[in-house]
Structures are given as C-alpha cells and as structure tokens.
C-alpha cells in the first residue's frame, strides 16, 4: 500500500522504530483500571473474547485462591509423614513382593527402615518425622493424604498427571485452567504466578506452567528467584511519564482498529490483554514483590533471617502477598530433582527439609492469622514418593514410587487435623481410600465451585478439559462440607 494512502504507520513499522521496553509495548490504556474494577463478574465461560476479569463460579466456592508448593523430585513419605513400624522391624530383610523399579541396575530387594524418629503432633495426633518439626506445629491445620497414586513411574509423566490431568505433553497446566475459568480478582497482577527456584527449573521446565491449547493469556508468569524478579519491568528513563502515555495512546488506536478488522481472533485479543497487564504491573508488581515492608517478626517466622531458609521463605512470603492482592493461583517450585534421593538420602533429605519445612509451615500460619486461610487452598507435595527398599547400596537411597505417596492440603474448605488414606504395611502401595490425580483435580474444581463438565475449551481436535473424558471423584472425607451440606 502506498505510504500516502495509509492513515498512519503500520504496527510493524511503528514497533520496529521504537525501543521503549516492556512498559511501552504494554497497552494498559485499552482498559482503564477503574472501569475494569467496575465491570460486574461475568457468568462462567460465557464470552466471545478472553480476559482475566473475575467470573462467577457455578456454585458457591469454598476456595478463591490456591498456593501450590510443588516439591519436585518425590519426597520420601515413609521417612517424613507415613511411619511404617513393620518396615523398621524388617530393616535389611529381603522383600519378596512385587515391586516396580525405575532404575533396575541399582535396584535392591533389601528393605530400609527409616533412620528418623516419628512423634505425634497436635490434638489430632498426626505422626510426623523429626525432619518436619515445623509441620508438626500446624498438624491441626492440615489434611494429610497418605494414599496419593498416579501409577506412572517417571518424573515427567507423573508431574504431567498431577499438574495437567494426563501423562501426555502439551496440555494446559492446573493454574491455566483456574484462571481461564475464574479470571482474577486483581487486574494489576498476573492471575497465575510461578515462583521458580534458584537451583534451576523443575523437570519439564516451562511445561509446568504452559497454557497448552488455552489462549496464551492463561499461561503462568514466571517470577525470578533473584532480583530483578521480573525483567524489563521499567521503561527507559527518557520514555517515562507523558512520553510513554502518548505512545500507549497511539498503540491503543492501532490495536483497536486491528482487532476490529479481525473479529474473534482469540490469540490476538489475548496478546493485547497480556500487553495491557504488563503495563499495569509496572507499579503493582514492584509493590507485591517487595517484602521489605513486612515486620521483623514476619521475616523471622518465614526464616528469612536464616541462610538455610531465606530463599524458600522469601518465595513463600511473596506467595502470601500475591494472593492477598487477588492473584488466583501461585505455584512455588523447588529446584530440579531436589527431592529425588536415589542415593545419599541420609544427608540429602534432612538438607532439603531444613530449607522448606519452616517456610511452608509459616505460610499456613500467616494465612490463618490474617484471615485468608479459609479461602486459600494450600498444597504441599511432589509427583511421587519413594520405595521401601534400598537403591544403590554404596550410597543408600530410594527409588521412585508413584503407587502410594503423601501430600497435604490446608484451608480452602479442607478439613483441619485430618488424615486420609493408607498405604500397605511397608509404604509401597496405597490400599485404602486411594486418591488418584483425577480424584485430586475433581476435588480441587469442586472446592472452587466449578463443574467439571463446564470447564472445557473447544480446540481443533475437539473439546478439551482437565480430565479429558476420564472420571474422578470428589474426596468428600477431606472436605469440611459433605455432599448433604452442599445440596442444602
């Protein structure tokens, strides 16, 4: 098209000529903040465009936000929260039952009783290891599930099962589903935030927070473990203030016209929404991620004053600040294979427990004291547990076990001081009140007031959902409100 026939520069030409950073690319002035807040919540999934405005659940939710502390690698349940006296009694005896090893070359049939002592904590009398003394302090606030099961023995497949609903790749993460279905109570912060570990990304990397076939607006936003926690948040000095506003006003007109010329282009609409959010984050994200204004007592509670717990404690405190400001879903990852103790478990397991136990307990305590635990669902757990037999006799460890392992939940409609399910006498397989990943996801959706059948998305290959045609059951025994109370 000749230059004189254009109403103004093309988007590509304009953007290629301007270097004004993330803030300049952001289109925050498309939607004024006051107008966004004044917009009434929309019914669930009844829209032609995609945004992060808060939406009405299909029934009254018990949870409004979730923080998942994902312990990637597989914490050893028989050493932490599922004591097995019979395993201790039969220490170093040969196991004659059927067992599936991940690493057959280093496999052993010798049973290995835990080297650590257990004690009862709280009024509920929950048995926990001496490696988790701070978890013991909140025993009466958590629901410990001892019968988790995915049945897929590799890290990647089991992570996918728990985090996306199926063992295959390319699917939306749990946080993406929740933000797609419910939006966010904050329009100035990402709806789905990932707090990564300085030790590196977990197994599967960015797949853990991908949007899959949902619009890109619903992917997780990564907050770095070190400052600056979000890169390129500030525009260059010479483009701040009125100069940036002029650029954004012009981009607003360009994008409105472009969107009008391409109706129902969901990827385009989602991209524009992402740019809008990026500009609003310039102020809101800095404030939310800055923990310097928290009291000395709060820092001490999270262990931020101690070298071993400073990093994880900081991220747990940031997670609390994010949900306090309306973020829907926060996931805190440990580093790659932090809990994957194929060897040297007698040193490595205490080390990682020391880093995470105090901050994890502090997060529950803090949410409770500020009145947010009732509506915030807190999760702690990994993608698997460990076997009751020795792996690598030269450097004792435990191999993978996805047939029976433990996780705990707190708040958000879950019973407090609750123990659910059992593994067999050696801790190998879940044998009572088994909770599969499908049951886990169905229960989460229920707590957020969502109907499984309605949380779906039409993609080229058909309608996709979190369970994708699989069946899961609400685990009523771990919930404060039973089915009769729900119907009432």
TORDO-146472 format. One record per residue (C-alpha): residue number from 0; residue in three letters; x, y, z. Coordinates in Angstrom, 2 decimals, padded with zeros to 5 digits. Layout:
# TORDO-146472
   resi   resn      east     north        up
    NUM    Ala         X         Y         Z
...
# end
This chain:
# TORDO-146472
   resi   resn      east     north        up
      0    Unk    000.00    000.00    000.00
      1    Unk    001.50    003.42   -000.90
      2    Unk    002.62    005.48    002.04
      3    Unk    000.27    008.38    001.30
      4    Unk   -002.77    006.07    001.42
      5    Unk   -002.06    004.89    004.96
      6    Unk   -003.93    006.53    007.81
      7    Unk   -000.77    006.04    009.92
      8    Unk    002.28    003.80    010.15
      9    Unk    001.80    000.04    010.21
     10    Unk    002.09   -001.67    013.58
     11    Unk    005.27   -003.47    012.47
     12    Unk    006.91   -000.25    011.27
     13    Unk    005.98    001.62    014.42
     14    Unk    007.19   -001.09    016.79
     15    Unk    010.42   -001.62    014.85
     16    Unk    011.24    002.07    015.18
     17    Unk    010.55    002.40    018.88
     18    Unk    012.59    000.85    021.69
     19    Unk    010.63    001.65    024.77
     20    Unk    010.79   -001.63    026.70
     21    Unk    008.08   -003.77    028.19
     22    Unk    006.17   -000.81    029.52
     23    Unk    005.95    000.75    026.06
     24    Unk    004.77   -002.44    024.45
     25    Unk    002.16   -002.81    027.15
     26    Unk   -001.26   -001.48    026.28
     27    Unk   -002.59   -000.67    029.69
     28    Unk   -004.69    002.21    028.49
     29    Unk   -007.03    000.00    026.48
     30    Unk   -008.91   -000.67    029.68
     31    Unk   -008.87    001.89    032.44
     32    Unk   -008.34    000.33    035.85
     33    Unk   -011.41    001.91    037.36
     34    Unk   -013.59    000.67    034.53
     35    Unk   -012.17   -002.83    034.84
     36    Unk   -012.95   -002.97    038.53
     37    Unk   -016.43   -001.61    038.00
     38    Unk   -017.34   -004.33    035.49
     39    Unk   -019.67   -006.91    037.08
     40    Unk   -018.38   -010.50    037.14
     41    Unk   -019.43   -012.47    034.05
     42    Unk   -021.02   -015.94    034.14
     43    Unk   -018.54   -018.78    033.81
     44    Unk   -017.12   -019.18    030.30
     45    Unk   -019.92   -017.26    028.57
     46    Unk   -017.88   -014.91    026.44
     47    Unk   -016.59   -014.36    022.94
     48    Unk   -013.26   -012.85    023.99
     49    Unk   -010.82   -013.89    026.67
     50    Unk   -009.68   -011.78    029.59
     51    Unk   -008.81   -012.02    033.26
     52    Unk   -011.85   -010.31    034.71
     53    Unk   -013.28   -012.20    037.71
     54    Unk   -016.02   -014.68    036.85
     55    Unk   -018.83   -016.28    038.77
     56    Unk   -018.41   -019.95    039.69
     57    Unk   -021.30   -022.32    039.02
     58    Unk   -021.91   -022.69    042.77
     59    Unk   -020.64   -021.08    045.94
     60    Unk   -016.88   -021.66    046.13
     61    Unk   -015.06   -022.57    049.31
     62    Unk   -011.66   -021.63    047.89
     63    Unk   -010.90   -018.45    045.94
     64    Unk   -007.14   -018.78    045.54
     65    Unk   -004.57   -021.58    045.62
     66    Unk   -000.89   -021.79    046.53
     67    Unk    000.83   -025.00    045.46
     68    Unk    004.22   -025.78    046.97
     69    Unk    005.42   -028.35    044.45
     70    Unk    008.24   -030.49    045.85
     71    Unk    009.68   -031.72    042.59
     72    Unk    011.56   -034.99    042.70
     73    Unk    009.47   -037.07    045.10
     74    Unk    009.63   -036.60    048.90
     75    Unk    010.07   -039.88    050.76
     76    Unk    006.75   -040.36    052.54
     77    Unk    007.98   -043.30    054.65
     78    Unk    010.69   -041.05    056.10
     79    Unk    008.52   -037.94    056.53
     80    Unk    004.83   -038.45    057.17
     81    Unk    003.80   -042.10    056.77
     82    Unk    005.51   -044.12    059.52
     83    Unk    005.83   -047.86    058.99
     84    Unk    006.77   -049.83    062.15
     85    Unk    006.80   -053.05    060.13
     86    Unk    009.35   -051.57    057.74
     87    Unk    011.56   -050.64    060.68
     88    Unk    011.11   -054.12    062.17
     89    Unk    012.14   -055.79    058.90
     90    Unk    015.07   -053.44    058.21
     91    Unk    017.57   -055.03    055.76
     92    Unk    015.42   -058.11    055.27
     93    Unk    014.67   -059.20    051.69
     94    Unk    011.39   -058.00    050.21
     95    Unk    009.66   -060.81    048.34
     96    Unk    006.66   -058.93    046.96
     97    Unk    006.09   -057.46    043.51
     98    Unk    007.83   -054.14    043.03
     99    Unk    008.50   -051.88    040.04
    100    Unk    011.86   -050.15    039.93
    101    Unk    012.67   -047.12    037.84
    102    Unk    016.40   -047.89    037.91
    103    Unk    016.74   -051.65    037.77
    104    Unk    020.55   -051.50    037.51
    105    Unk    020.84   -050.13    041.05
    106    Unk    017.83   -051.97    042.44
    107    Unk    017.92   -053.91    045.67
    108    Unk    015.35   -056.04    047.45
    109    Unk    016.62   -055.10    050.90
    110    Unk    014.10   -053.21    052.98
    111    Unk    015.27   -049.95    054.53
    112    Unk    013.62   -048.73    057.72
    113    Unk    013.66   -045.02    058.27
    114    Unk    016.64   -043.68    060.26
    115    Unk    014.49   -040.87    061.70
    116    Unk    012.12   -040.91    064.66
    117    Unk    008.41   -040.14    064.45
    118    Unk    006.24   -038.43    067.04
    119    Unk    002.60   -037.44    067.36
    120    Unk    001.74   -033.77    066.84
    121    Unk   -001.33   -031.67    067.55
    122    Unk   -004.63   -032.63    069.09
    123    Unk   -005.26   -034.82    066.05
    124    Unk   -002.23   -036.97    066.95
    125    Unk   -000.67   -036.82    063.49
    126    Unk    002.52   -038.91    063.19
    127    Unk    005.31   -036.90    061.57
    128    Unk    009.07   -037.27    061.27
    129    Unk    011.60   -035.36    063.33
    130    Unk    012.71   -033.88    059.98
    131    Unk    009.48   -031.83    059.87
    132    Unk    009.17   -030.19    063.30
    133    Unk    007.55   -027.03    061.93
    134    Unk    004.93   -029.02    060.02
    135    Unk    004.15   -030.62    063.36
    136    Unk    003.24   -027.19    064.72
    137    Unk    000.43   -026.87    062.15
    138    Unk   -000.73   -030.51    062.26
    139    Unk   -004.17   -029.39    063.42
    140    Unk   -004.49   -027.09    060.40
    141    Unk   -003.68   -029.54    057.60
    142    Unk   -005.22   -032.58    055.94
    143    Unk   -002.58   -035.23    055.28
    144    Unk   -003.36   -037.55    052.36
    145    Unk   -001.35   -040.77    052.62
    146    Unk   -002.85   -042.54    049.62
    147    Unk   -001.91   -040.50    046.56
    148    Unk   -001.50   -042.53    043.36
    149    Unk   -000.61   -041.75    039.74
    150    Unk    000.84   -045.13    038.76
    151    Unk    003.26   -043.68    036.19
    152    Unk    006.77   -044.16    037.44
    153    Unk    008.74   -041.46    035.61
    154    Unk    009.06   -037.89    036.85
    155    Unk    007.76   -036.20    033.73
    156    Unk    004.69   -038.38    033.33
    157    Unk    003.72   -038.14    036.99
    158    Unk    004.27   -034.37    037.05
    159    Unk    002.02   -034.07    033.98
    160    Unk   -000.61   -036.24    035.63
    161    Unk   -000.75   -034.06    038.74
    162    Unk   -000.23   -030.73    037.02
    163    Unk   -002.22   -031.10    033.78
    164    Unk   -004.58   -034.04    034.32
    165    Unk   -002.93   -036.57    031.96
    166    Unk    000.51   -038.07    031.33
    167    Unk    000.80   -036.62    027.81
    168    Unk    002.52   -033.33    026.97
    169    Unk    001.16   -030.09    025.53
    170    Unk   -001.79   -029.72    027.90
    171    Unk   -002.79   -026.68    029.97
    172    Unk   -001.42   -026.53    033.49
    173    Unk   -003.70   -026.51    036.51
    174    Unk   -003.19   -022.79    037.08
    175    Unk   -004.16   -022.07    033.48
    176    Unk   -007.45   -023.90    033.90
    177    Unk   -008.34   -021.99    037.06
    178    Unk   -007.55   -018.59    035.58
    179    Unk   -009.40   -019.46    032.37
    180    Unk   -012.47   -020.50    034.33
    181    Unk   -012.46   -017.85    037.06
    182    Unk   -010.21   -014.97    035.95
    183    Unk   -008.54   -012.99    038.68
    184    Unk   -009.60   -010.61    041.42
    185    Unk   -006.57   -008.47    040.55
    186    Unk   -006.33   -006.71    037.20
    187    Unk   -002.87   -005.32    038.00
    188    Unk   -001.05   -008.62    038.59
    189    Unk   -000.88   -011.89    036.66
    190    Unk   -003.62   -014.35    037.55
    191    Unk   -001.22   -017.33    037.53
    192    Unk    002.24   -016.74    039.01
    193    Unk    005.16   -019.17    039.14
    194    Unk    007.92   -018.67    041.72
    195    Unk    010.94   -020.52    040.35
    196    Unk    013.90   -021.88    042.29
    197    Unk    017.49   -020.56    042.09
    198    Unk    018.59   -024.18    041.69
    199    Unk    017.04   -024.34    038.22
    200    Unk    013.75   -025.22    036.56
    201    Unk    011.96   -028.42    037.58
    202    Unk    011.70   -031.44    035.29
    203    Unk    009.69   -030.49    032.15
    204    Unk    010.70   -026.85    032.59
    205    Unk    008.18   -024.36    031.25
    206    Unk    005.68   -027.14    030.50
    207    Unk    004.80   -026.99    034.20
    208    Unk    003.02   -023.64    033.66
    209    Unk    002.13   -023.70    029.98
    210    Unk   -001.29   -022.69    028.69
    211    Unk   -001.42   -025.60    026.21
    212    Unk   -004.34   -025.07    023.85
    213    Unk   -005.92   -022.39    026.01
    214    Unk   -005.32   -018.77    024.91
    215    Unk   -001.81   -017.56    025.82
    216    Unk   -003.28   -015.10    028.33
    217    Unk   -003.65   -018.02    030.76
    218    Unk   -000.05   -019.22    030.89
    219    Unk    001.91   -018.79    034.10
    220    Unk    004.04   -015.68    034.62
    221    Unk    007.46   -016.58    036.00
    222    Unk    008.90   -014.53    038.84
    223    Unk    012.65   -014.99    039.06
    224    Unk    014.24   -016.20    042.32
    225    Unk    016.65   -013.27    042.37
    226    Unk    016.38   -009.54    041.80
    227    Unk    015.24   -008.22    039.44
    228    Unk    012.41   -010.71    039.87
    229    Unk    010.71   -009.52    036.66
    230    Unk    012.98   -008.36    033.84
    231    Unk    012.34   -005.23    031.76
    232    Unk    009.61   -004.02    034.06
    233    Unk    010.66   -000.38    033.77
    234    Unk    010.68    001.68    030.55
    235    Unk    013.84    003.67    029.72
    236    Unk    014.17    006.88    031.72
    237    Unk    013.54    009.13    028.72
    238    Unk    010.23    007.43    027.94
    239    Unk    008.62    007.50    031.37
    240    Unk    005.59    009.60    032.22
    241    Unk    003.83    011.62    029.46
    242    Unk    006.05    010.23    026.70
    243    Unk    005.01    006.67    027.46
    244    Unk    001.37    007.66    027.75
    245    Unk    001.48    009.18    024.27
    246    Unk    002.99    006.02    022.82
    247    Unk    000.38    003.88    024.53
    248    Unk   -002.49    006.08    023.42
    249    Unk   -001.35    005.74    019.83
    250    Unk   -000.92    001.97    020.19
    251    Unk   -004.41    001.82    021.64
    252    Unk   -005.89    003.19    018.44
    253    Unk   -003.78    000.87    016.30
    254    Unk   -004.80   -002.21    018.22
    255    Unk   -008.48   -001.31    018.37
    256    Unk   -008.55   -000.95    014.60
    257    Unk   -006.57   -004.12    014.06
    258    Unk   -008.81   -006.11    016.40
    259    Unk   -011.96   -004.75    014.74
    260    Unk   -010.60   -005.88    011.38
    261    Unk   -010.01   -009.40    012.75
    262    Unk   -013.05   -010.27    014.91
    263    Unk   -012.95   -013.43    017.02
    264    Unk   -009.17   -013.68    016.73
    265    Unk   -008.70   -015.05    020.22
    266    Unk   -004.90   -015.17    020.12
    267    Unk   -004.77   -011.53    019.10
    268    Unk   -007.20   -010.48    021.81
    269    Unk   -005.26   -012.48    024.40
    270    Unk   -001.98   -010.92    023.30
    271    Unk   -003.42   -007.43    023.66
    272    Unk   -004.69   -008.33    027.12
    273    Unk   -001.20   -009.51    028.05
    274    Unk    000.30   -006.20    026.94
    275    Unk   -002.27   -004.30    028.96
    276    Unk   -001.41   -006.33    032.04
    277    Unk    002.31   -005.77    031.56
    278    Unk    001.93   -002.00    031.86
    279    Unk   -000.28   -002.22    034.91
    280    Unk    002.35   -004.43    036.53
    281    Unk    004.92   -001.63    036.46
    282    Unk    003.62   -000.36    039.77
    283    Unk    001.64   -003.27    041.22
    284    Unk    004.27   -005.98    040.75
    285    Unk    007.02   -003.94    042.35
    286    Unk    004.89   -003.38    045.42
    287    Unk    003.74   -007.01    045.67
    288    Unk    007.24   -008.46    045.32
    289    Unk    008.83   -006.08    047.81
    290    Unk    008.89   -007.75    051.22
    291    Unk    010.93   -005.01    052.91
    292    Unk    007.81   -003.52    054.48
    293    Unk    006.91   -006.74    056.29
    294    Unk    007.61   -006.82    060.02
    295    Unk    010.74   -008.33    061.53
    296    Unk    008.51   -010.90    063.23
    297    Unk    007.10   -011.97    059.85
    298    Unk    010.59   -012.30    058.38
    299    Unk    011.62   -014.42    061.35
    300    Unk    008.53   -016.63    061.08
    301    Unk    009.38   -017.46    057.45
    302    Unk    013.07   -017.97    058.23
    303    Unk    014.19   -015.07    056.05
    304    Unk    016.74   -014.17    058.73
    305    Unk    018.43   -017.59    058.36
    306    Unk    020.67   -018.62    055.43
    307    Unk    019.13   -022.09    055.03
    308    Unk    015.54   -020.87    054.79
    309    Unk    015.98   -017.37    053.37
    310    Unk    015.32   -018.23    049.74
    311    Unk    012.31   -020.51    050.16
    312    Unk    010.95   -018.34    052.96
    313    Unk    011.09   -015.27    050.73
    314    Unk    009.16   -017.03    047.99
    315    Unk    006.53   -018.30    050.44
    316    Unk    006.06   -014.78    051.79
    317    Unk    005.76   -013.39    048.25
    318    Unk    003.11   -016.05    047.54
    319    Unk    001.10   -014.84    050.53
    320    Unk    001.42   -011.22    049.35
    321    Unk    000.24   -012.19    045.87
    322    Unk   -002.94   -013.98    046.96
    323    Unk   -003.56   -011.17    049.44
    324    Unk   -003.67   -008.85    046.40
    325    Unk   -006.06   -011.00    044.39
    326    Unk   -003.84   -013.40    042.41
    327    Unk   -005.76   -016.60    041.71
    328    Unk   -003.05   -019.29    041.52
    329    Unk    000.56   -019.29    042.76
    330    Unk    002.92   -022.22    042.34
    331    Unk    006.23   -022.40    044.21
    332    Unk    008.69   -024.88    042.71
    333    Unk    011.74   -026.43    044.28
    334    Unk    014.75   -026.92    042.02
    335    Unk    015.32   -029.70    039.53
    336    Unk    015.23   -033.07    041.32
    337    Unk    015.69   -031.51    044.77
    338    Unk    013.76   -034.38    046.37
    339    Unk    014.96   -037.15    044.05
    340    Unk    017.08   -039.11    046.51
    341    Unk    018.31   -042.17    044.65
    342    Unk    021.42   -042.00    046.83
    343    Unk    022.80   -040.26    049.90
    344    Unk    019.31   -039.90    051.35
    345    Unk    020.57   -039.74    054.94
    346    Unk    022.21   -036.38    054.24
    347    Unk    020.22   -035.01    051.31
    348    Unk    016.74   -035.45    052.82
    349    Unk    017.49   -033.53    056.05
    350    Unk    019.08   -030.76    053.98
    351    Unk    016.05   -030.12    051.79
    352    Unk    013.67   -030.45    054.74
    353    Unk    015.64   -027.80    056.60
    354    Unk    015.24   -025.42    053.65
    355    Unk    011.50   -025.87    053.19
    356    Unk    009.84   -027.04    056.42
    357    Unk    009.83   -023.78    058.35
    358    Unk    008.70   -021.54    055.43
    359    Unk    005.95   -023.98    054.38
    360    Unk    004.51   -024.07    057.90
    361    Unk    004.85   -020.29    058.21
    362    Unk    002.78   -019.79    055.06
    363    Unk   -000.17   -021.65    056.61
    364    Unk    000.25   -019.85    059.93
    365    Unk    000.47   -016.45    058.25
    366    Unk   -002.58   -017.00    056.05
    367    Unk   -004.50   -018.11    059.13
    368    Unk   -003.57   -015.09    061.24
    369    Unk   -004.56   -012.60    058.52
    370    Unk   -007.86   -014.38    057.85
    371    Unk   -007.09   -015.77    054.39
    372    Unk   -006.64   -019.48    055.11
    373    Unk   -010.37   -020.21    054.94
    374    Unk   -010.49   -019.08    051.29
    375    Unk   -006.95   -020.01    050.19
    376    Unk   -006.21   -023.64    049.39
    377    Unk   -002.61   -024.56    050.22
    378    Unk   -000.99   -027.65    048.71
    379    Unk    002.31   -029.35    049.57
    380    Unk    003.56   -032.38    047.69
    381    Unk    005.59   -033.81    044.84
    382    Unk    004.90   -036.07    041.89
    383    Unk    005.79   -039.29    043.73
    384    Unk    007.14   -040.85    046.90
    385    Unk    009.94   -043.40    047.39
    386    Unk    010.16   -047.18    047.64
    387    Unk    010.67   -049.01    050.94
    388    Unk    013.75   -050.85    049.61
    389    Unk    017.35   -049.71    049.20
    390    Unk    018.59   -048.33    045.94
    391    Unk    022.35   -048.08    045.48
    392    Unk    023.79   -049.96    048.45
    393    Unk    027.06   -047.99    048.24
    394    Unk    025.21   -044.69    048.76
    395    Unk    021.84   -045.58    050.18
    396    Unk    018.80   -044.03    048.54
    397    Unk    015.26   -044.87    047.49
    398    Unk    013.81   -045.32    044.00
    399    Unk    010.58   -043.82    042.64
    400    Unk    007.17   -044.81    043.98
    401    Unk    004.01   -043.47    042.34
    402    Unk    001.73   -046.22    043.65
    403    Unk    001.39   -044.78    047.15
    404    Unk    002.72   -041.46    048.44
    405    Unk    001.71   -038.45    050.53
    406    Unk    000.64   -034.83    050.07
    407    Unk   -001.07   -032.38    052.36
    408    Unk   -003.68   -029.65    051.90
    409    Unk   -004.79   -026.82    054.17
    410    Unk   -007.51   -024.18    054.13
    411    Unk   -009.94   -023.53    051.29
    412    Unk   -012.71   -025.85    052.52
    413    Unk   -010.47   -028.76    053.57
    414    Unk   -010.82   -030.44    056.96
    415    Unk   -008.20   -029.48    059.51
    416    Unk   -006.33   -032.09    061.55
    417    Unk   -007.36   -034.78    059.09
    418    Unk   -005.54   -037.94    057.98
    419    Unk   -006.89   -039.63    054.87
    420    Unk   -005.97   -042.94    053.29
    421    Unk   -003.33   -045.57    053.94
    422    Unk   -000.51   -047.38    052.23
    423    Unk    000.35   -051.01    052.95
    424    Unk    002.42   -052.02    055.97
    425    Unk    005.66   -051.21    054.14
    426    Unk    004.52   -047.99    052.44
    427    Unk    004.70   -049.35    048.90
    428    Unk    001.13   -049.09    047.57
    429    Unk   -001.98   -047.12    048.53
    430    Unk   -004.51   -049.64    049.84
    431    Unk   -007.24   -047.61    051.50
    432    Unk   -009.17   -044.55    050.25
    433    Unk   -006.89   -044.19    047.23
    434    Unk   -006.71   -040.67    045.73
    435    Unk   -005.75   -040.64    042.05
    436    Unk   -004.73   -037.50    040.20
    437    Unk   -008.22   -037.45    038.66
    438    Unk   -009.79   -037.51    042.15
    439    Unk   -007.43   -034.76    043.24
    440    Unk   -008.38   -032.49    040.33
    441    Unk   -012.09   -033.20    040.66
    442    Unk   -011.87   -032.23    044.34
    443    Unk   -009.99   -029.01    043.56
    444    Unk   -012.59   -027.98    040.98
    445    Unk   -015.34   -028.71    043.50
    446    Unk   -013.69   -026.51    046.13
    447    Unk   -013.53   -023.64    043.65
    448    Unk   -017.23   -024.04    042.82
    449    Unk   -016.60   -025.38    039.32
    450    Unk   -018.45   -028.13    037.46
    451    Unk   -016.07   -030.43    035.67
    452    Unk   -018.23   -030.63    032.54
    453    Unk   -018.38   -026.86    032.12
    454    Unk   -014.67   -026.12    032.44
    455    Unk   -013.79   -027.01    028.85
    456    Unk   -012.34   -025.45    025.73
    457    Unk   -013.06   -026.14    022.09
    458    Unk   -009.87   -026.86    020.16
    459    Unk   -009.32   -028.06    016.56
    460    Unk   -009.24   -031.71    017.64
    461    Unk   -012.36   -031.43    019.82
    462    Unk   -013.40   -030.25    023.24
    463    Unk   -010.62   -030.39    025.84
    464    Unk   -010.96   -030.42    029.62
    465    Unk   -008.82   -031.01    032.68
    466    Unk   -009.78   -034.69    032.88
    467    Unk   -010.34   -035.17    029.12
    468    Unk   -013.07   -037.76    029.49
    469    Unk   -011.54   -039.55    032.49
    470    Unk   -013.55   -039.94    035.66
    471    Unk   -012.64   -038.60    039.05
    472    Unk   -014.45   -038.49    042.37
    473    Unk   -014.72   -035.70    044.90
    474    Unk   -012.85   -036.87    048.01
    475    Unk   -015.62   -035.92    050.42
    476    Unk   -013.86   -037.26    053.50
    477    Unk   -011.25   -034.49    053.38
    478    Unk   -013.77   -031.64    052.97
    479    Unk   -015.42   -029.55    055.68
    480    Unk   -018.77   -029.70    053.87
    481    Unk   -020.15   -033.07    052.85
    482    Unk   -022.49   -033.83    049.92
    483    Unk   -025.64   -033.29    052.02
    484    Unk   -024.48   -029.84    053.12
    485    Unk   -023.59   -028.99    049.52
    486    Unk   -027.11   -029.84    048.34
    487    Unk   -028.63   -027.85    051.19
# end
